[in-house]
Amino acid sequence: MRETEPNREKDQAGDITPPVRLQGRFELGGDRDLYRLDVDAAHAGQTFVVDARSRALGSPCDLWMEWQSERGEFLRRLKPDAEGVLTNVFKEVGVYYLVVEELSGMGHADNVYELDARWWEPGFRLAAESEVVEVRPGKAGRLKVKLEREGYEGPVRLEVNDRMVALKNALMEGDAKEVTLEIEFSADAASGAILEFRVEGVAEDESGVGRRGVSTLPALRKRFGDTQPLPPGLDGLITLVMMPGESSEP
């Protein structure tokens, strides 16, 4: 759902109907966006989750977010950051407001952000330690993937939907926190061949948790730094490179 300006006051706030992806922009200096959440009796006492992204989208802005009660009381705040997760337990039925601002107060047409807003459910997150994997003829490349569990304790299988790529050691059992994937390029791949692909984790039981993409954001932050905007669509993209075979000459 894209924001509708003006939405800086409570009577202008856009409604949050979870699960929903909120998309906004700080085009003018000093702008702020308000979103309204109505908590009913069925959800009182439950945890609400807001996943924030800005620089991962190629945006130069850092987000400042907080929850307020209808009376304007501060409830919960996200540490200023480009990406992060803001969680809060709404103990009472009522109306609450999510306040979102650009940390520096600067306005620009490129200052865009996304917020995934949802009631908490069991799930998991996956992150790779590198965005580039090198393989050689007959030898698999390796990629470490870390698993952060969010109430889901079942097995997770890593998959890739590309016939040129094969994964081994791809099952993470219920107590696993990380795995080192073995990645093989197709035998038809020539030296110097390059392929871009994505890896997904799939819950291996009938919990209904479903699948999650593997993020490469930790690796990209090492490459670009914490403040550099990332090219859009780069998160989760892994590059596989076929290196020359090892020489048999002494």
PAKOL-154944 format. One record per residue (C-alpha): x, y, z; residue number from 1; residue in one letter. Coordinates in pm, whole numbers, plus 32768, in hexadecimal, padded with zeros to 4 digits. Layout:
N
+------+------+------+-----+------+
:    X :    Y :    Z :  nr : rest :
+------+------+------+-----+------+
:    X :    Y :    Z : NUM :    A :
...
+------+------+------+-----+------+
END
This chain:
250
+------+------+------+-----+------+
:    X :    Y :    Z :  nr : rest :
+------+------+------+-----+------+
: 8000 : 8000 : 8000 :   1 :    M :
: 8091 : 8150 : 7F9C :   2 :    R :
: 8070 : 8271 : 808C :   3 :    E :
: 7F84 : 838E : 8036 :   4 :    T :
: 7FFB : 84EB : 8086 :   5 :    E :
: 7FBC : 85A8 : 815F :   6 :    P :
: 7FD7 : 84AC : 8279 :   7 :    N :
: 80A0 : 855B : 8388 :   8 :    R :
: 7F7B : 8588 : 8478 :   9 :    E :
: 7EAB : 8480 : 8527 :  10 :    K :
: 7D6B : 84D7 : 846D :  11 :    D :
: 7E2B : 84A4 : 8326 :  12 :    Q :
: 7ED2 : 835B : 8382 :  13 :    A :
: 7EBA : 8237 : 8291 :  14 :    G :
: 7E1F : 80F7 : 8318 :  15 :    D :
: 7EF5 : 7FC5 : 835D :  16 :    I :
: 7E38 : 7E89 : 82F7 :  17 :    T :
: 7F31 : 7D72 : 8343 :  18 :    P :
: 7FD9 : 7CC3 : 82A2 :  19 :    P :
: 8033 : 7DE4 : 81BE :  20 :    V :
: 8161 : 7E87 : 811A :  21 :    R :
: 8166 : 7FFF : 814C :  22 :    L :
: 822B : 80D2 : 8053 :  23 :    Q :
: 8285 : 823A : 809A :  24 :    G :
: 8365 : 8359 : 8031 :  25 :    R :
: 83FC : 8484 : 80E7 :  26 :    F :
: 8403 : 8577 : 7FC6 :  27 :    E :
: 83ED : 86B4 : 8096 :  28 :    L :
: 84CF : 8719 : 81B5 :  29 :    G :
: 843B : 86DE : 830D :  30 :    G :
: 8337 : 85ED : 8285 :  31 :    D :
: 82A3 : 84DC : 835D :  32 :    R :
: 81AC : 83C6 : 8314 :  33 :    D :
: 80A4 : 8340 : 8402 :  34 :    L :
: 7FF5 : 81F2 : 83EB :  35 :    Y :
: 7ECF : 8181 : 84C1 :  36 :    R :
: 7EA1 : 8027 : 8556 :  37 :    L :
: 7D58 : 7FBE : 85F8 :  38 :    D :
: 7D92 : 7EAB : 86F9 :  39 :    V :
: 7C5C : 7DDD : 8748 :  40 :    D :
: 7C1B : 7CE7 : 8862 :  41 :    A :
: 7C91 : 7BC2 : 878D :  42 :    A :
: 7DED : 7C5D : 876A :  43 :    H :
: 7E1A : 7D0E : 88B8 :  44 :    A :
: 7F4B : 7C7A : 8966 :  45 :    G :
: 7FEA : 7C05 : 8820 :  46 :    Q :
: 812F : 7C7A : 8782 :  47 :    T :
: 812C : 7D59 : 8650 :  48 :    F :
: 825B : 7D5C : 8569 :  49 :    V :
: 82D2 : 7E6B : 8479 :  50 :    V :
: 83F8 : 7E12 : 8394 :  51 :    D :
: 8498 : 7F50 : 830B :  52 :    A :
: 856D : 7F7C : 81D3 :  53 :    R :
: 8600 : 80AF : 812C :  54 :    S :
: 876E : 8094 : 80C2 :  55 :    R :
: 8737 : 7F2F : 804D :  56 :    A :
: 864C : 7FCC : 7F4D :  57 :    L :
: 8757 : 80C0 : 7ED5 :  58 :    G :
: 86CA : 81D8 : 7FAC :  59 :    S :
: 87B8 : 82CB : 805D :  60 :    P :
: 86DA : 82F9 : 8190 :  61 :    C :
: 86EB : 826E : 82F1 :  62 :    D :
: 85A6 : 822B : 83A6 :  63 :    L :
: 8530 : 8299 : 84FB :  64 :    W :
: 83F1 : 81ED : 856F :  65 :    M :
: 8320 : 81DB : 86A9 :  66 :    E :
: 81CC : 8164 : 871F :  67 :    W :
: 80E9 : 825A : 87D2 :  68 :    Q :
: 7F9F : 822F : 8883 :  69 :    S :
: 7E6D : 82F4 : 8817 :  70 :    E :
: 7EC3 : 83EC : 892C :  71 :    R :
: 8022 : 841B : 889C :  72 :    G :
: 80D7 : 834B : 89A3 :  73 :    E :
: 821D : 82AE : 8930 :  74 :    F :
: 820E : 8130 : 892E :  75 :    L :
: 8332 : 80A2 : 886A :  76 :    R :
: 8445 : 812E : 878D :  77 :    R :
: 852C : 809C : 8686 :  78 :    L :
: 8699 : 80FC : 86A5 :  79 :    K :
: 86E5 : 81E3 : 857F :  80 :    P :
: 8750 : 8101 : 8464 :  81 :    D :
: 8726 : 80B9 : 82F3 :  82 :    A :
: 869D : 7F60 : 8333 :  83 :    E :
: 860D : 7ECB : 846D :  84 :    G :
: 84E9 : 7E25 : 8519 :  85 :    V :
: 83FF : 7EDD : 8604 :  86 :    L :
: 832C : 7DFD : 86E2 :  87 :    T :
: 822A : 7E5A : 87E6 :  88 :    N :
: 8129 : 7DA6 : 88BC :  89 :    V :
: 7FE1 : 7E65 : 88BC :  90 :    F :
: 7F4E : 7E03 : 8A09 :  91 :    K :
: 7E05 : 7EBC : 89E6 :  92 :    E :
: 7CF5 : 7EEA : 88E3 :  93 :    V :
: 7D16 : 803E : 8840 :  94 :    G :
: 7DA2 : 8119 : 872C :  95 :    V :
: 7F1A : 8139 : 8701 :  96 :    Y :
: 7FF2 : 8204 : 8615 :  97 :    Y :
: 813A : 81AC : 856A :  98 :    L :
: 820A : 82E7 : 8535 :  99 :    V :
: 8316 : 82D2 : 8425 : 100 :    V :
: 8418 : 83E0 : 83DC : 101 :    E :
: 855F : 840E : 8325 : 102 :    E :
: 866C : 841F : 8431 : 103 :    L :
: 8719 : 855A : 83AF : 104 :    S :
: 85D4 : 8604 : 8346 : 105 :    G :
: 8654 : 862E : 81E3 : 106 :    M :
: 8566 : 860D : 80BE : 107 :    G :
: 85B2 : 8573 : 7F6B : 108 :    H :
: 84F2 : 84BF : 7E59 : 109 :    A :
: 85D1 : 838D : 7E90 : 110 :    D :
: 8580 : 8375 : 8006 : 111 :    N :
: 849F : 8245 : 7FE8 : 112 :    V :
: 845B : 8130 : 80E3 : 113 :    Y :
: 8391 : 7FF4 : 8112 : 114 :    E :
: 82F1 : 7F6B : 824D : 115 :    L :
: 826A : 7E09 : 8267 : 116 :    D :
: 8166 : 7E16 : 837D : 117 :    A :
: 80D0 : 7CD9 : 8412 : 118 :    R :
: 805F : 7C29 : 854B : 119 :    W :
: 8172 : 7B42 : 85C4 : 120 :    W :
: 8164 : 79D8 : 8553 : 121 :    E :
: 826A : 78C5 : 856B : 122 :    P :
: 836C : 78DE : 8457 : 123 :    G :
: 84DF : 78FE : 840E : 124 :    F :
: 85E2 : 79DC : 8364 : 125 :    R :
: 8708 : 7973 : 828B : 126 :    L :
: 8845 : 7A33 : 8236 : 127 :    A :
: 8978 : 79D7 : 8167 : 128 :    A :
: 8AD4 : 7A47 : 81CA : 129 :    E :
: 8B39 : 7A8A : 805F : 130 :    S :
: 8A92 : 7AF7 : 7F1C : 131 :    E :
: 8B98 : 7A55 : 7E37 : 132 :    V :
: 8BEA : 78E0 : 7E1E : 133 :    V :
: 8D0D : 785B : 7D51 : 134 :    E :
: 8D10 : 76F5 : 7CCE : 135 :    V :
: 8E07 : 762B : 7BFF : 136 :    R :
: 8DCB : 7507 : 7B16 : 137 :    P :
: 8D75 : 73DA : 7BEC : 138 :    G :
: 8D88 : 74A1 : 7D30 : 139 :    K :
: 8C65 : 7540 : 7DE6 : 140 :    A :
: 8C68 : 769E : 7E70 : 141 :    G :
: 8C04 : 76E4 : 7FD6 : 142 :    R :
: 8B13 : 77DC : 806B : 143 :    L :
: 8AC3 : 7801 : 81DC : 144 :    K :
: 8956 : 784D : 8226 : 145 :    V :
: 88E2 : 78B2 : 8382 : 146 :    K :
: 8786 : 7867 : 8407 : 147 :    L :
: 86D2 : 7944 : 8504 : 148 :    E :
: 859E : 7899 : 858E : 149 :    R :
: 846A : 795E : 85F0 : 150 :    E :
: 8399 : 785C : 86A3 : 151 :    G :
: 83BD : 7753 : 8593 : 152 :    Y :
: 848C : 7628 : 8607 : 153 :    E :
: 845C : 753B : 84E2 : 154 :    G :
: 8550 : 74E1 : 83CA : 155 :    P :
: 859A : 75D2 : 82AC : 156 :    V :
: 8606 : 7561 : 8152 : 157 :    R :
: 86C4 : 764F : 806F : 158 :    L :
: 8662 : 764D : 7F00 : 159 :    E :
: 86C1 : 76FA : 7DBE : 160 :    V :
: 85E3 : 770B : 7C8B : 161 :    N :
: 86E9 : 76F9 : 7B7A : 162 :    D :
: 874B : 75BE : 7ABD : 163 :    R :
: 88B1 : 763E : 7A98 : 164 :    M :
: 88E6 : 7637 : 7C13 : 165 :    V :
: 88E0 : 7511 : 7D05 : 166 :    A :
: 88E6 : 7526 : 7E81 : 167 :    L :
: 896F : 7425 : 7F74 : 168 :    K :
: 8964 : 7422 : 80F1 : 169 :    N :
: 882B : 74F5 : 80D3 : 170 :    A :
: 875B : 7474 : 81F9 : 171 :    L :
: 875F : 752F : 8347 : 172 :    M :
: 86D0 : 7459 : 845E : 173 :    E :
: 8602 : 74DF : 8580 : 174 :    G :
: 872B : 7547 : 8659 : 175 :    D :
: 8807 : 75CC : 853D : 176 :    A :
: 886E : 773A : 853A : 177 :    K :
: 8946 : 7733 : 8402 : 178 :    E :
: 89AF : 7655 : 82E2 : 179 :    V :
: 8AC6 : 7659 : 81DF : 180 :    T :
: 8A25 : 7620 : 808E : 181 :    L :
: 8AE6 : 756A : 7F80 : 182 :    E :
: 8A8E : 760A : 7E32 : 183 :    I :
: 8AD9 : 756A : 7CE3 : 184 :    E :
: 8ACC : 760A : 7B8C : 185 :    F :
: 8A45 : 7542 : 7A66 : 186 :    S :
: 8B4C : 7463 : 79C2 : 187 :    A :
: 8B02 : 7520 : 787F : 188 :    D :
: 8B77 : 7669 : 7910 : 189 :    A :
: 8CB1 : 76F2 : 786B : 190 :    A :
: 8DD2 : 7797 : 7921 : 191 :    S :
: 8D75 : 78FE : 7970 : 192 :    G :
: 8BFF : 78B9 : 7968 : 193 :    A :
: 8B33 : 7990 : 7A57 : 194 :    I :
: 89D5 : 794E : 7AD9 : 195 :    L :
: 88FA : 7A14 : 7BC6 : 196 :    E :
: 87FC : 795C : 7C9C : 197 :    F :
: 873E : 7966 : 7DE5 : 198 :    R :
: 8718 : 7865 : 7EFB : 199 :    V :
: 85DA : 7829 : 7FC2 : 200 :    E :
: 859D : 7771 : 8106 : 201 :    G :
: 8468 : 7695 : 811E : 202 :    V :
: 83CD : 7618 : 8263 : 203 :    A :
: 83DA : 749C : 8254 : 204 :    E :
: 829F : 7458 : 831D : 205 :    D :
: 812D : 74AC : 8310 : 206 :    E :
: 8142 : 75DE : 83F1 : 207 :    S :
: 80D7 : 76C9 : 82DA : 208 :    G :
: 820D : 77A2 : 830C : 209 :    V :
: 825D : 7786 : 8199 : 210 :    G :
: 839B : 780A : 80FA : 211 :    R :
: 848D : 792B : 812F : 212 :    R :
: 8597 : 79BC : 804D : 213 :    G :
: 8705 : 79BC : 80B4 : 214 :    V :
: 877F : 7B1F : 80EB : 215 :    S :
: 88DC : 7B90 : 8087 : 216 :    T :
: 88C0 : 7CD8 : 8144 : 217 :    L :
: 89D5 : 7C87 : 8244 : 218 :    P :
: 8AC9 : 7C45 : 8128 : 219 :    A :
: 8A5A : 7D79 : 8068 : 220 :    L :
: 8A8F : 7E52 : 819A : 221 :    R :
: 8BF9 : 7DDC : 81AC : 222 :    K :
: 8C24 : 7E38 : 803F : 223 :    R :
: 8B6B : 7F84 : 802F : 224 :    F :
: 8B74 : 7FF7 : 819B : 225 :    G :
: 8A53 : 8048 : 8282 : 226 :    D :
: 89FF : 819C : 81ED : 227 :    T :
: 8A1F : 815B : 8077 : 228 :    Q :
: 88D2 : 8124 : 7FC5 : 229 :    P :
: 88BD : 7FCF : 7F21 : 230 :    L :
: 8858 : 7F9E : 7DB6 : 231 :    P :
: 86E6 : 7F3A : 7DB0 : 232 :    P :
: 86A5 : 7DC3 : 7DA2 : 233 :    G :
: 8804 : 7D62 : 7E0C : 234 :    L :
: 87A8 : 7CC7 : 7F5A : 235 :    D :
: 878F : 7B4C : 7F39 : 236 :    G :
: 883E : 7B3F : 7DE7 : 237 :    L :
: 8963 : 7A48 : 7DE4 : 238 :    I :
: 8A65 : 7A3B : 7CCD : 239 :    T :
: 8AFA : 78EA : 7C6F : 240 :    L :
: 8C43 : 78F4 : 7BB1 : 241 :    V :
: 8CEA : 77CE : 7B01 : 242 :    M :
: 8E5F : 77F3 : 7B35 : 243 :    M :
: 8F69 : 7749 : 7A5B : 244 :    P :
: 8FCC : 75E7 : 7AB8 : 245 :    G :
: 9106 : 75B9 : 7B84 : 246 :    E :
: 923C : 7585 : 7AB3 : 247 :    S :
: 92E4 : 7430 : 7AC3 : 248 :    S :
: 9438 : 74C0 : 7A61 : 249 :    E :
: 9547 : 74C5 : 7B70 : 250 :    P :
+------+------+------+-----+------+
END
